Amino acid sequence: MNKRDFLKLTGAGLALSPLSAFAQTPDAIASKNTLTDITENVAPITREERQQRIQRAQQLMKANNIDALLIEPGAAMDYFSGIQWWRSERLTALIIPQKGDVAVVTPFFEKPSVLESLKVGDDVRVWQEHESPFDVVADILKSRGITRGNIGFESSVRYFVVTGVTNALPSLNIVAAEPITRGCRMYKTATELTLMHKANEVTLRAYDHVFSQLALGMSQAEVKNIMNTAQQQLGGSNTWCLALFNDASAYPHGTNAKQVIREGSVVLLDSGCSVHGYQSDISRTLVFGKASQQVVDVWNTVREGQNVAFSAAKIGAPAGNVDDAVRKYYVTKGYDKDYALPGLSHRTGHGIGMEGHESVNFVRGEQTALKQGMCFSNEPGLYIPGKFGVRLEDCLYMTTTGPRYFTEPPESLTQPLGKLIPLNA
């Protein structure tokens, strides 16, 4: 079967046109085989917005009786300071005091590199190889008048960092930083939503391209490469892709078994990228050739599961209600109310932003209330071991009146792409 026959059978070609309605430049509506950067019209987070984030963190610190935060490299460090670094045995950390300016501690020879991405503050203090970085941390805190009280660490901070600070300043109490970092990062601003919207546009356009390239005999690795390359050409960074064919699609994160596309193959793709540090995450399931009635039925059930989840995502409701609603619906279709297979073996959705998976989740028992600015994936997949799985995933953001999609889910198995939705930030 060639590409033209595939599109004719699946109807995929009919689903490609909605994207063109949102093209913003002539390049964006060029041939599917000519992919150009579509991210040049969005700007990264400004210095002013990072300063506002720090001020918000300091307000939350005061409300939670936390005197300072120590943040290791990762999304939170980037969020507040712009520093893009990695974790090693040599400590680099951001210090946010409840009052006063932020500071950075880093090895002497790393300072020039750290300064390349630092967007706020100018207090960068160094330590030499024979010195303790925790003495420098202590000096920073003392310069802000902090010798006792509570210092917050995220749960991912490494043990040697916690003990090092404790030994250097034994009068400080170690407390959780999540009420501060999560209290800031969970609620996206209009600028953040704009970047996430663009990342989702990149990924959806890449799907458009990939669907036109699928062919008999293609391996999972080949499809992943096409998808990642397409996203990069469209301006995405940190691209990733899961390509799950045939019975491998019954495992949400795949298996090591080698699979190729054959006539009637279920093709499950899960992919995303980053635009100026903000993530997309979209999953699509289609059939190469003619689909069995069972696949059609399961696909339609999952698609309705997305509708159920979307309807349950109400402002003020516990996030766990979304997962509960989907499982209640799936019970009416003969699936287990819990996590048994065949059925929905994972949560209905996860938080998303600078990281692909953030708090909070659409999962049973989650009591956090849904509020404006929160962003989630909506992916109530169904998996039948030994046969196939179906996952459709689109990300949404909460507005004052309820949820709104970045990308609208596909209409049917014969129109498997979906479309970009204009941002309402």
N, C-alpha and C positions, 0 to 999 in steps of 0.2 A: 504494500500500500504506500502510495506517495503522499506528500504533504497536502496536495489539493484534495485527494480522496479523503484524507483524515478530517480536514476541515468540513468537507461536505457531509460526512457521516455524523460528526459530533455537533455540527452547528457552531463550532468555536468561532468561525469567521464572523458570525452574526453578533457575537459578543464583543468584538474588538472595537466596533464603531463608537460606543459611548465614550471612550477615552478621548477621542478627537475633539469632543465638544468642550473639553477643558484645556485644550492646548493654549499656551500663552505666547509662543513665538512660532515663526515659520519652521524653525528647526524641529520643534516639538511635534509637528504634524508631518514630518518627512516619512519616507519609506520605513517600514518596520525593520528593514535590514540596515538602516542608517540611524544609529543611536548616537545622540549628542547630549552633552551636559544640560540638564534642565534645572539645576540648583543655583544658577548664578543670580537669580532674582530674590534669593532669601539671604538675610544677613545673620551672622553669628550673634550670640548673646553679648550684649554690650557691658562695658565696665560699670555703667550706672545701674544696670539690672543686677549685677553681682553685688554691688554695694547695698542695694535694696534687700537682697537675700540675706546678707550678713546682718542688717538691721532687724529683719524679721526673726532671724535666729536669736539675736540678743534679746528681743522681746520675749520670745518663748523661753529662753534661758532664765530670765528674771521670773517669769510665771511659774517655772518648774524648779526654782531654787538651785540652778546649776551655775557655777561660777566660771567654768571654762569648758571648751571642747577640745579634744585632741583627735584629729582626723588623719588617717593614713591615706596613701595614694589609692585612687579609685574614683567612682562617680561622684561621691560627696565632695572630695577635694576639688575636682574639676568644677562642680556645681557652684561652689562658693568662691574659688580663687582663680579658676582657669588652668591651674597646674595639671598637666597631663604627664603622669609619672607612673612608676611601677614599684612594687614592693620587693625589697631585697633584705639581706641581713643588715644593711646600713639604713638607719632610720632617716626618712624624710617625712615630715609631718606638718600639718597646718594647725595652728593654735588660734581658736576664736575665744576671746575673753568676753564675759558678760558686758564689760565696759571697756572701751578703748579699741585700739587698732589691732587687726589680725597680725600674726607673725608666722614665719616659716623657719623650720630648722632643717638643715640638710648638710651632707658632707661638704667640706671645703671645695673639693675638686668638682662637685656636681653643681655648685651655685650658678655658674654661667648657663648651664643647660636648663636648670629650673627656672631661671629668670626669663627664658625664651617664651614660656607659656603663662607666667604669672600675670594676671590682669588687674589685681587689686593689692594695695599695700606695698610698702617698701622696706619692711623690717624683716630681713632675711639673715638669720644667724647660722653660723657654720661650726662644725666640729671637725677636729683632725682625727686621723686614724687611731691615735693612741689615747684619745679622749672619749668620755662618755657623752653620748647625745642627750642623755636624760638630765645631766647637769645643765645643759643648754636649755632644755625644756623648763627646768626649775627656774633658771634665770629669767626667762621670758615671763613666766607666771608671776614671779616676784616683782618684776618691773611693772606689772599691771596691778600690783597690790594683792596678789592671790598667794597666800601661804597656807591657807586652810579652807575647808568647805568641800564642795562637790565638783568633781571633774568628770565629764561625760565621755564615754567611749562607745562607738558602735560595736555590735556583737561580732563583727568580722575582724576587729583589731586583734593582733596576735598577742599571745601570752607574754612573750618577752618584753613587749612594749608596755603592757599593763604593769608587770612586776618592776620594770625599770623605772617608771614614773613613781610607783608606790615607794620604792626604795629611796628615790631622790627627794620625795616630798611625802613622808609618812603621815603627815597630818591631813592629807587630802583623802576624801572618800571617793571610791569608784562607783559611778552610777551609769545607767543606760543613756546613750545619746539619742536613741531613736525618737523620743518625743520631740526633739528639736529637728534632727535631720529629716525624719519622715514628715514632720509637721510642716516643713518647708517644701520638700521635693514632691510630695504627693499631689499638690495642687498646682497645676500648670498655668502659667500666664499665657496671654495671647501670643507672645513671641515664641514660647515653647511649643504651643499648639501649631503655630505656623511651620516650625521646623519638622514636627512630627507629621504634619499633613504632607509636606514635601517628600519626606522619606517614604511615606506610603504611596505617593504618586510614582516615585522612582520604582518601587517594587512592583506595583501593578503594571506599569508600562513594560517592565522586564518580563513579567508573565505573558503579556501580549506577544512579545518577541519570542519567548520560549515556545509558546503554544504553536507558533508558525514553523518551528524548527523540528518538532518531534517526528521521529521516524522509526520504523521497525528496526529492531536490533540494537537500538541505543541503550547504553549502560547507564546506571545511576550516576556514575562519575561524570559521564559526558554531559548529562542534563544539568548536573550541579555546576559544571564549568560554564555552560552556556548562560545559566541564570546569574552566576556571580559576575561573569564578564559583562553581561548586559547591565546589571545594576551599577557596576563601576563606570561604564561608558556613559550612563545617564547621570552620573555625579554622586552616587552613593559610595560610602566607605565602610570598612569593617563588614563586608558582605558575607552572608552565610546562606546555606541552602541544604535542606534535607530532601532527597529524592527517593521515594519509597514506591516500589513497583510490586504488583501482584500480591502474594500473601505477605510480603514484607510490610505492606501498608497497614496490616492488622496490629503492628507494633508501633506505638506513637512516636518513638525515636529510632525505629528501624532495627535491623539486625546486620550481622557481618556477611550474611549470605549474598552472593552475587545475583543480580537480577537484571534482565533486559526487557525492553518493550516488545511485546508480541501482540498478535491480534486479540482484542478483547481485554488487554491489560488495564487494570486499575492503576492510575498514576496519581500518587499523592505527593504534592510538593508543599514544603513549608519553608518560607524564606523571608529575609529581611536585610536591612542595611541601616546605616547611620548617616544623617545629614547634620553637620555641625554638632555632633554629639548626641543627637536624638534619634530614637529607634523606630523602625517599622517592623511588623510581624504579620504576614498574611499567609494563609494556607488555602490551597485549592486542590480539589479532587476531580478528575475527569477519567474518561475511558477512551482508550485508543481503539476506535472501531465501534462495534455494536456492543452495548451494555446488556447484561442479563437483567431480568426483571427484579431479582433480589438486590442488585447494585442500585438500580433506579429507586427502589423502595427505600433502601437505607439512606441514599443520598437525599431524598425528599424529606425523610424523617429528621436528618441532621439539619437540613435547611430550615425546617420548621422549629427545630430546637433553638436555632439562632434567634428566630422571631420571639420565641417564648422568653429567652434570656433578655433580649432587648426590652421587651414589655415589662419585665420584672425589675429592671434597673431604674428604680424611682428615687428621686431626691429624698433623702432622709431615711430611706429603708436600709436595713443591714445588708452589707454586700453578700452575705451568705444566702439571702433570699433568692438571688439569681440562680445559684446552683440548685437550691431546693426546688425551684419552679421547673427547671429543666428535667430533673430526675423524676418529678411527679408526672410530667408529660411522657417521659420515656417508659414509665411503668405501664401506661395505657397502650403502648406499642409492644409490650411483652418483655421489656428489659428489666433488669434488677434495679431496685431503688438505691442500691449502694454502689460499690465499685467493681462488682463481679463482671466477668466476661461470659458471653458476648454482652457488650454494653459500653457505658462511659466509664473508663477506668482512671480518669484524671479529673482535676477540677475543671469547671466550666470556663474559667478565664483567669488571667493574672494581670497585675498592675504592670504598666509599661511607661517608659520615659527615657531617661538617659541610659538605663539598663533595660535589656529585653524582658527581664522578670524583676518587678518591684513589688513592694507591699502597696495596697492590700490585694487579696485575691477574691474571685468569685468561687468560694469554697464553703462547704458545709461548716456551720458554726461561727463564721466570721461576722462579728457584731459591729464592725466599724460602719458608720453611717455613710451613705453615698452623698457626696457634695460636689458642687461646681468645681471644675478643674481636674477632677480625678480621671484617669485614663486606664482602660482595660482592653484586653483581648476578649473576644467572644468566640469560643471554639468548642462547642459541645459535641465532640466527635463520637462515633460509634465504631467498635472494633470487633471483628468476628475472627478469632484465631483460626489459622489454617485456610482461611479464605481471603479476606480483604478487610480494609478499614476505610472509613470516610471521615475526613476532617475538613471543615470549612471554617476559616478564621478571619475575622475582620476586627479591627480595633475601633473603639469608640471613646468619646470623651463626654463628660457630664456637663451639661449646661444648667442654667437656673430652672429650666422647665423639664429636664430629663436628658436621656442619652442622645447622642448624635454620632453617626459613623464618619470616620475618615474615608473609608471605602465601603460602598454598598455591596452586600453579598450578591453572588450570581443568581440569576433568575431560575436556572434549571441546569440539569446535567448536560443538556445540549447547548447551553449558553454559559460556559463555566467560568467566565472572567470576572464579571461584576463591573463596577464603575466607580470613578472618583466622585466624591461629594464635595461641593464647594464648602469651604471652611466658614463656620459661624462662631467666631471667637469673640 
